[in-house]
Amino acid sequence: MSTIRNNQNTTNILLTSLGVITYIGFCLLLSSCMPPPYYIPPEEATQTHTYTIKIRDVDSNPIENALIHYTLKDLAHTDYERLVKDTTVITSSTGEVYISMNATADPQFIYSRFFSSSLDFKVSKDGYYSQTGNLNVYEEKYSESETITMIRPKDYLESTFSISNEEQLLQERILSFIDIILLQSLISDCVLKTRSVGLCDFKEKSYLTFNFNSANTYNSLKLNKYDIGKTLFDEVIRKILTPLNDQLGDLELFFGYDLTVIGHTKDFSKEFASSQDVEYRFLIPSEIVKKYKQKDISGQEVLDASIILMDDERIQLKLQ
């Protein structure tokens, strides 16, 4: 009897195992015939990305025939970046170029659609300073655009800058100075404002003016306005005194230099705090600049011999 029961148990186990195997086989067959949930069909595995670059001058007029060399890449692939195009195009009469590509989804992720691309570009035109930039399209974005303002050296001069015989020489020297500070990146954390270079009178003396805008915002919890003024003197004014003297120091058309820097400060502890502009104006006699360049005086002596205005109020700055 025990032998019969053992045979029956064995038979039941075999039948149960066979049923499980049959069920698993049926599921595998079914899954092979149907796409997985959220599977991306090949026709939906691409996405059109478009880029627009607009080239303008300082007066917002379109610039025709500017050269734009660009590199276009498909970035969605986890193992590599796919180079789509590396070429040069020329702007039309509207000063614009349009670039498009078909971005592809990463084949390793068939359950999600992730598309990403990038455009690196350099804009150039004879007589203008070159510009570079980068644009990205990713996730739910399908397009991106940017307007580039191209600047000529003379765009930094005031529009009312008159050109007499003497001022013709002055203009040439000014443009040489601008080339030096821009091309050598002497003030990388500061921008020279366009239409800001000219001549002005202060207390019956003539000064050559330059206006700069700082790219940094300083923490008001660590630096007060006087500290910021000292920092901008070190980071901006000191760096341009030598090229100023080298290019313009032998001219007798003005008494000194009127150098204005716009600084920015805010309370970093407040998440939505807005920055406040502070204007620092350094009126420095050209003879003092020459002595500083020749290492006859210190930076503190330059400040002591200058007129310093903070938001149009005269102040003194002590470096130490």
LUMVEX-611763 format. One record per residue (C-alpha): residue number from 1; x, y, z. Coordinates in steps of 0.2 Angstrom, whole numbers, plus 5000, padded with zeros to 4 digits. Example, Ala and Ser with C-alpha at 12.3 -4.5 7.8 and 13.67 -1.06 7.14 Angstrom:
! LUMVEX-611763
resi; x; y; z
1; 5062; 4978; 5039 $
2; 5068; 4995; 5036 $
This chain:
! LUMVEX-611763
resi; x; y; z
1; 5000; 5000; 5000 $
2; 5014; 5012; 5004 $
3; 5021; 5009; 4987 $
4; 5005; 5014; 4979 $
5; 5004; 5030; 4989 $
6; 5022; 5035; 4985 $
7; 5018; 5032; 4966 $
8; 5003; 5043; 4968 $
9; 5012; 5057; 4976 $
10; 5026; 5057; 4963 $
11; 5013; 5058; 4950 $
12; 5004; 5073; 4958 $
13; 5021; 5082; 4960 $
14; 5025; 5079; 4941 $
15; 5008; 5085; 4936 $
16; 5010; 5101; 4947 $
17; 5027; 5104; 4940 $
18; 5021; 5101; 4922 $
19; 5007; 5114; 4925 $
20; 5019; 5127; 4932 $
21; 5031; 5124; 4917 $
22; 5017; 5126; 4905 $
23; 5010; 5142; 4913 $
24; 5028; 5150; 4913 $
25; 5030; 5145; 4894 $
26; 5013; 5152; 4890 $
27; 5018; 5169; 4899 $
28; 5034; 5170; 4889 $
29; 5026; 5166; 4873 $
30; 5013; 5180; 4876 $
31; 5027; 5192; 4882 $
32; 5037; 5189; 4866 $
33; 5022; 5194; 4855 $
34; 5018; 5210; 4864 $
35; 5028; 5226; 4866 $
36; 5032; 5230; 4884 $
37; 5022; 5244; 4893 $
38; 5027; 5261; 4887 $
39; 5039; 5254; 4874 $
40; 5045; 5268; 4861 $
41; 5041; 5263; 4844 $
42; 5056; 5267; 4832 $
43; 5046; 5281; 4823 $
44; 5044; 5290; 4840 $
45; 5062; 5288; 4845 $
46; 5067; 5305; 4837 $
47; 5064; 5323; 4841 $
48; 5067; 5338; 4831 $
49; 5077; 5351; 4840 $
50; 5079; 5369; 4833 $
51; 5091; 5383; 4837 $
52; 5090; 5401; 4832 $
53; 5105; 5413; 4833 $
54; 5102; 5432; 4830 $
55; 5117; 5443; 4828 $
56; 5115; 5462; 4832 $
57; 5126; 5477; 4834 $
58; 5125; 5489; 4849 $
59; 5110; 5498; 4841 $
60; 5101; 5482; 4839 $
61; 5103; 5482; 4820 $
62; 5105; 5465; 4812 $
63; 5122; 5461; 4806 $
64; 5123; 5453; 4789 $
65; 5137; 5441; 4783 $
66; 5143; 5437; 4800 $
67; 5152; 5420; 4801 $
68; 5145; 5407; 4814 $
69; 5155; 5391; 4816 $
70; 5146; 5379; 4826 $
71; 5147; 5361; 4833 $
72; 5130; 5352; 4835 $
73; 5129; 5336; 4846 $
74; 5117; 5323; 4851 $
75; 5119; 5320; 4870 $
76; 5106; 5308; 4875 $
77; 5117; 5293; 4873 $
78; 5124; 5287; 4889 $
79; 5140; 5279; 4881 $
80; 5145; 5293; 4869 $
81; 5141; 5310; 4861 $
82; 5136; 5309; 4843 $
83; 5143; 5323; 4833 $
84; 5129; 5328; 4821 $
85; 5137; 5343; 4812 $
86; 5153; 5354; 4812 $
87; 5152; 5368; 4800 $
88; 5151; 5387; 4796 $
89; 5136; 5397; 4791 $
90; 5134; 5415; 4786 $
91; 5120; 5426; 4793 $
92; 5107; 5433; 4781 $
93; 5101; 5451; 4779 $
94; 5090; 5448; 4795 $
95; 5106; 5443; 4805 $
96; 5099; 5426; 4809 $
97; 5103; 5408; 4806 $
98; 5092; 5393; 4810 $
99; 5099; 5376; 4814 $
100; 5089; 5360; 4817 $
101; 5093; 5342; 4820 $
102; 5084; 5325; 4824 $
103; 5089; 5321; 4842 $
104; 5088; 5302; 4846 $
105; 5082; 5293; 4862 $
106; 5095; 5283; 4871 $
107; 5093; 5265; 4864 $
108; 5097; 5258; 4882 $
109; 5081; 5266; 4889 $
110; 5067; 5259; 4879 $
111; 5054; 5263; 4893 $
112; 5057; 5282; 4893 $
113; 5060; 5296; 4880 $
114; 5075; 5307; 4884 $
115; 5082; 5318; 4871 $
116; 5096; 5331; 4873 $
117; 5107; 5341; 4861 $
118; 5120; 5355; 4862 $
119; 5126; 5369; 4851 $
120; 5143; 5377; 4853 $
121; 5146; 5392; 4842 $
122; 5158; 5406; 4838 $
123; 5153; 5422; 4829 $
124; 5166; 5432; 4820 $
125; 5166; 5447; 4808 $
126; 5179; 5459; 4802 $
127; 5180; 5474; 4813 $
128; 5171; 5466; 4827 $
129; 5176; 5457; 4843 $
130; 5172; 5438; 4842 $
131; 5159; 5430; 4853 $
132; 5157; 5412; 4859 $
133; 5142; 5404; 4866 $
134; 5133; 5388; 4870 $
135; 5115; 5382; 4869 $
136; 5106; 5366; 4875 $
137; 5089; 5358; 4872 $
138; 5084; 5344; 4884 $
139; 5069; 5336; 4892 $
140; 5052; 5345; 4887 $
141; 5061; 5359; 4877 $
142; 5061; 5358; 4858 $
143; 5070; 5374; 4854 $
144; 5082; 5387; 4860 $
145; 5088; 5404; 4854 $
146; 5100; 5418; 4858 $
147; 5104; 5435; 4853 $
148; 5122; 5440; 4852 $
149; 5128; 5458; 4852 $
150; 5144; 5461; 4842 $
151; 5154; 5476; 4847 $
152; 5167; 5486; 4837 $
153; 5181; 5495; 4846 $
154; 5173; 5512; 4842 $
155; 5157; 5506; 4850 $
156; 5164; 5510; 4867 $
157; 5166; 5528; 4862 $
158; 5152; 5541; 4867 $
159; 5142; 5544; 4851 $
160; 5145; 5563; 4854 $
161; 5164; 5560; 4854 $
162; 5170; 5574; 4842 $
163; 5185; 5571; 4831 $
164; 5196; 5586; 4829 $
165; 5214; 5584; 4824 $
166; 5220; 5582; 4842 $
167; 5206; 5570; 4846 $
168; 5209; 5559; 4831 $
169; 5226; 5554; 4840 $
170; 5217; 5552; 4856 $
171; 5204; 5541; 4848 $
172; 5217; 5530; 4841 $
173; 5226; 5528; 4858 $
174; 5210; 5524; 4867 $
175; 5206; 5510; 4855 $
176; 5223; 5503; 4857 $
177; 5220; 5503; 4876 $
178; 5203; 5495; 4874 $
179; 5211; 5481; 4863 $
180; 5224; 5478; 4877 $
181; 5212; 5476; 4891 $
182; 5199; 5466; 4882 $
183; 5210; 5454; 4872 $
184; 5222; 5451; 4886 $
185; 5207; 5449; 4898 $
186; 5214; 5461; 4911 $
187; 5197; 5463; 4919 $
188; 5188; 5447; 4916 $
189; 5176; 5450; 4930 $
190; 5171; 5467; 4924 $
191; 5163; 5473; 4908 $
192; 5168; 5490; 4899 $
193; 5151; 5498; 4895 $
194; 5148; 5503; 4877 $
195; 5146; 5522; 4873 $
196; 5155; 5526; 4889 $
197; 5172; 5533; 4884 $
198; 5173; 5551; 4882 $
199; 5179; 5568; 4890 $
200; 5171; 5577; 4904 $
201; 5174; 5591; 4916 $
202; 5175; 5590; 4935 $
203; 5180; 5605; 4945 $
204; 5186; 5614; 4930 $
205; 5198; 5600; 4924 $
206; 5196; 5588; 4910 $
207; 5195; 5570; 4913 $
208; 5195; 5555; 4901 $
209; 5180; 5544; 4906 $
210; 5178; 5525; 4906 $
211; 5163; 5516; 4914 $
212; 5164; 5498; 4920 $
213; 5151; 5486; 4926 $
214; 5156; 5472; 4939 $
215; 5151; 5455; 4935 $
216; 5151; 5450; 4954 $
217; 5138; 5452; 4967 $
218; 5146; 5454; 4985 $
219; 5138; 5448; 5001 $
220; 5133; 5463; 5011 $
221; 5135; 5452; 5027 $
222; 5153; 5450; 5024 $
223; 5158; 5466; 5015 $
224; 5151; 5484; 5018 $
225; 5151; 5497; 5004 $
226; 5168; 5503; 5008 $
227; 5175; 5486; 5008 $
228; 5167; 5483; 4991 $
229; 5175; 5499; 4985 $
230; 5192; 5493; 4990 $
231; 5190; 5477; 4982 $
232; 5185; 5485; 4965 $
233; 5200; 5496; 4966 $
234; 5211; 5481; 4968 $
235; 5202; 5470; 4955 $
236; 5198; 5483; 4942 $
237; 5207; 5500; 4944 $
238; 5224; 5494; 4948 $
239; 5224; 5482; 4933 $
240; 5221; 5496; 4920 $
241; 5232; 5509; 4927 $
242; 5248; 5503; 4918 $
243; 5240; 5501; 4901 $
244; 5232; 5518; 4903 $
245; 5248; 5526; 4906 $
246; 5257; 5516; 4892 $
247; 5244; 5521; 4879 $
248; 5238; 5538; 4885 $
249; 5250; 5545; 4898 $
250; 5261; 5556; 4886 $
251; 5245; 5565; 4880 $
252; 5241; 5582; 4887 $
253; 5223; 5583; 4881 $
254; 5216; 5580; 4899 $
255; 5221; 5581; 4917 $
256; 5217; 5564; 4923 $
257; 5206; 5548; 4921 $
258; 5188; 5547; 4927 $
259; 5185; 5528; 4931 $
260; 5168; 5523; 4936 $
261; 5164; 5505; 4942 $
262; 5146; 5499; 4946 $
263; 5147; 5486; 4960 $
264; 5133; 5475; 4966 $
265; 5128; 5470; 4984 $
266; 5115; 5460; 4992 $
267; 5111; 5450; 5008 $
268; 5115; 5432; 5004 $
269; 5105; 5425; 5019 $
270; 5089; 5430; 5011 $
271; 5083; 5418; 4997 $
272; 5074; 5431; 4987 $
273; 5084; 5447; 4991 $
274; 5088; 5458; 4976 $
275; 5105; 5466; 4973 $
276; 5108; 5484; 4975 $
277; 5119; 5494; 4963 $
278; 5133; 5505; 4970 $
279; 5143; 5517; 4959 $
280; 5161; 5520; 4963 $
281; 5170; 5534; 4954 $
282; 5189; 5536; 4954 $
283; 5195; 5553; 4947 $
284; 5214; 5550; 4946 $
285; 5227; 5563; 4939 $
286; 5237; 5556; 4925 $
287; 5253; 5561; 4934 $
288; 5248; 5550; 4949 $
289; 5245; 5536; 4937 $
290; 5262; 5538; 4929 $
291; 5271; 5538; 4946 $
292; 5261; 5522; 4951 $
293; 5267; 5514; 4935 $
294; 5285; 5519; 4938 $
295; 5283; 5511; 4956 $
296; 5286; 5528; 4964 $
297; 5270; 5527; 4974 $
298; 5259; 5514; 4982 $
299; 5241; 5510; 4978 $
300; 5236; 5519; 4994 $
301; 5245; 5534; 4989 $
302; 5235; 5533; 4972 $
303; 5219; 5534; 4982 $
304; 5225; 5548; 4993 $
305; 5229; 5559; 4978 $
306; 5212; 5555; 4970 $
307; 5194; 5561; 4971 $
308; 5183; 5546; 4976 $
309; 5164; 5546; 4975 $
310; 5153; 5533; 4981 $
311; 5135; 5536; 4974 $
312; 5140; 5554; 4971 $
313; 5146; 5556; 4989 $
314; 5165; 5560; 4992 $
315; 5173; 5546; 5003 $
316; 5191; 5540; 5008 $
317; 5196; 5522; 5006 $
318; 5210; 5514; 5016 $
319; 5217; 5498; 5009 $
320; 5223; 5491; 5026 $
